[in-house]
């Protein structure tokens, strides 16, 4: 009975999201979080207390010195907080957060939650080339909670080959929504960043969510304008944009989810666990 009540509660929390004006709400958040006002310092201090954020890790510890809430949300951390695994063949976590799902890509799908899968082709907006590359590969999904550091790093050395900015809704990616909404990650707006190193390929997917007011990358700046109407596919193979393992590649201007896709040449670590907390630079796999 208790499990039944939890399920009903999750459904109630999730399905009302269908009628919400996702982009309008997120646009409002965009404006408020980028504006300096008399309550800015108070709101940041309240946020720190509410989510128990460790200010000792931040380069700027004094909350009064942040001009806007967004400046605080995208705060940089001190050198040494993130230690990037230096093994030549290692693959590392792209972000701080909690592991939601991981494993092999089976039946051309990744697991969203037990009983729900997301087809690779829809996640990649029917890009046949990318979908075929990851056919027998693996994946890792990491949820970034409000307390987490929201900059995203590259899991291995790589050259940027292509991006797909996919329009969509901005459903919450909290546990209740992930459990109840089919193909949630394929419904939400997202940015697919595809990389290559020698004969290995991997993708870092920024998944938008309610109140994610924008996604930014190192090579383009803001790439998530309000209410995108069509797929934007951009090739970068001739631009020679390269990153070393652990380099920052972008950021969320509010919390969300990162999905990592790997080819069959990459093996995930046996030590990974569901709901495990993870940080940038921690080893999550290796290149065979």
Number of C-alpha atoms within 10 A of each C-alpha: 6 7 8 9 10 12 15 13 12 17 16 14 15 21 15 9 17 12 7 14 12 20 21 14 15 21 19 12 19 19 11 15 21 16 13 14 12 8 11 21 20 13 14 19 15 12 16 17 11 11 12 10 16 12 14 12 16 17 12 16 15 12 18 14 11 18 16 21 24 23 14 22 22 16 19 15 17 12 10 8 13 16 13 20 18 14 10 11 13 24 28 25 26 29 28 25 26 20 21 21 21 21 16 22 22 15 11 17 22 25 21 21 15 8 8 16 18 18 21 24 19 15 22 20 19 12 14 11 10 18 19 14 16 23 19 17 23 23 23 23 22 25 25 24 18 17 17 20 25 24 24 23 23 26 29 26 19 21 21 22 20 17 19 19 22 24 23 21 22 29 25 24 24 17 13 18 19 20 19 19 20 16 17 24 29 21 19 21 23 27 27 23 20 21 24 18 13 8 7 15 23 26 26 23 23 24 26 32 27 24 22 24 26 21 21 20 18 11 11 8 12 15 15 21 13 14 16 15 10 10 14 13 14 12 12 15 13 9 10 10 14 15 18 13 22 25 18 18 17 20 22 27 26 26 25 24 26 26 22 21 26 25 22 18 14 21 20 22 14 8 9 18 14 12 13 13 15 21 19 25 26 21 23 20 19 17 16 9
